[in-house]
Amino acid sequence: MALGAFGAHALVDTLSAGQLETYQTAVRYQMFHALGLLALGALPTTAHRAAPWLFWGSVVFSGSLYALVFSGVSVLGAVAPVGGVLQLIGWAVLFMSVRAKRQN
């Protein structure tokens, strides 16, 4: 939330509309995956295998978007889908773990 507030107040006059939208996307995805990681603590331990995927996916996805916004190096935008795939793998591992636990 702090990064979102920082973007909404401190960066609104500094970044272009497109950069601000990219920044907000990074913040939003980071927040959703942080909540997912927190929720893992309430699930069976087999579901914890999803944590590294969600964590590193968030780091790569949001991190590449933050780097893109602040450096202006457009090639960094091509890294974001790698983080997205890591996040998708994390969610798939989580759902398969929960499903397997329910079937036992």
N, C-alpha and C positions, 0 to 999 in steps of 0.2 A: 504494500500500500504506500509505503514511503516513496518508492520510485515513481509510482503513479502520480502522487501529489507533487513531487518534484517536477515531473514533466508538465503537469497541468498549470503550475504556477511559475516555475523558474525558466522553463524552456519555451513557453508559448510565444514569446517575442523573439527567440533566438533561432528556432527551427522553422523550416518551411512547413506548409500543411502536409505534404507528403512525408517528410521526415517525422513530423509529430505523429502521424498515423502509424508509421512503422514502429516508432517508439512505444506507442500505446498497445500495439499488437504484441510486442515483446513483453511488456508488463503484464498484459492480460494472460498470456500463455504461461508465464512464470508463476503467476498467482494461482491459476487453476491446477498446475502440476504440483505446486507446493502444498495446496490443500489435499491433493491426491496422496502425496507422500505422508502427510500427517494422518490421513485416514487409514493408511496401511497399518499403523500401530494398533488399530482396533480389530484387525483381521487375523486369521490364522497365520502362523509363521510361514507356511508354504507360500503365502501371498507376498511375503517380503522379498522374494526373488525379483519382483517387479521394480523394487526401489532403485537399483543402480540404473536401470533403463530409463526410468522417469527422471531421475536426477541428472544424468549425463545428457539426456535428450533436452531437458530444460536449459542446461548450461550451454549446449551447442546451439540450440534454436534461438533462445533469447539473447545469448551472448553475441552471436553473429549479427543479430539485428541491432543490438546496442552498438557494436563496433561499426556497423554500416552507417548508422545515423551520425556517430561522432567523428568518424574518420572520413566519410564520403567515398570510401573505396567500394565501388559498386559490386565487385566480384564477391564480396563477403555475403551478399544476398544469396549467392548460390550455395552457401554452406547451410543455410537455414533448413532446407529440406532434409538434410542428413539428420539434424536434430529432431525434425518432425517424425522421421522414420523411427528413430530411437524411442521417441515418446509413444508412438503407435505400438511398437514391440512391447514396451512396458505395460501398456493397457491390456494388450493381448495376453501377456504372461499373467497379469493380475486376474483377468476374467477366467482364464483356463485353470488357474490355481483354485479360485473360489468354486468353480464348477466341479472340479475333481474332488474337492473337499465335501461338497454336497452329495455327490454320488456315492461316497464311502459310508 
